[in-house]
Amino acid sequence: KIYFVRGKAKVLLGLAKGKKSYDKRETIKAKESKREVERVVKERNR
């Protein structure tokens, strides 16, 4: 992120580590269940 204050440019940096594989499994399960619910709701609205 870059922004200007009193004629000077300031830069905001953020560092992060990637998720471990066991963290990803939980995230993937949550995404899949959310997709399934949305699919069912979409089918019902037809």
C-alpha positions in Angstrom: 0.0 0.0 0.0 1.4 3.4 -1.0 0.1 6.7 0.3 1.3 10.3 0.4 1.7 12.4 3.5 3.1 16.0 3.3 4.8 15.4 0.0 6.4 12.1 1.0 5.4 8.7 -0.1 4.8 6.1 2.6 4.8 2.4 1.9 3.0 -0.2 4.1 4.4 -3.7 3.8 3.0 -6.9 5.3 4.7 -10.3 5.6 2.9 -13.6 6.2 3.6 -17.3 6.2 1.7 -19.8 4.1 -0.7 -22.2 5.7 0.4 -25.7 6.7 -1.2 -28.6 4.9 -3.4 -29.6 7.9 -4.7 -26.0 8.0 -5.6 -26.1 4.3 -7.6 -29.3 4.7 -10.0 -27.6 7.1 -10.3 -24.6 4.8 -11.0 -26.8 1.8 -13.7 -28.7 3.7 -15.4 -25.4 4.7 -15.3 -24.1 1.1 -16.7 -27.4 -0.2 -19.6 -27.4 2.3 -20.4 -23.8 1.5 -20.5 -24.6 -2.2 -22.7 -27.6 -1.6 -25.2 -25.4 0.4 -25.2 -22.7 -2.3 -25.8 -25.3 -5.0 -28.8 -26.9 -3.1 -30.3 -23.4 -2.5 -29.9 -22.5 -6.1 -31.6 -25.8 -7.2 -34.5 -25.1 -4.8 -35.1 -21.6 -6.2 -35.6 -23.0 -9.7 
